[in-house]
């Protein structure tokens, strides 16, 4: 199947199927973090571990954002 054929088929997919395709594409682009990004992630994880009450559950954040 050509790239053009694949692109033409995308609108025919259900939302769940498009999410699956998107997830697979993102997996293919699984690039390593830069040293600065990795340090930021580690710092934030350490902050969370030292004070778990400072985090917000995902569902609460979605509600706050109106998602």
Secondary structure as UniProt FT lines:
FT   HELIX           3..10
FT   TURN            11..12
FT   HELIX           15..28
FT   HELIX           35..50
FT   HELIX           52..54
FT   HELIX           58..65
//
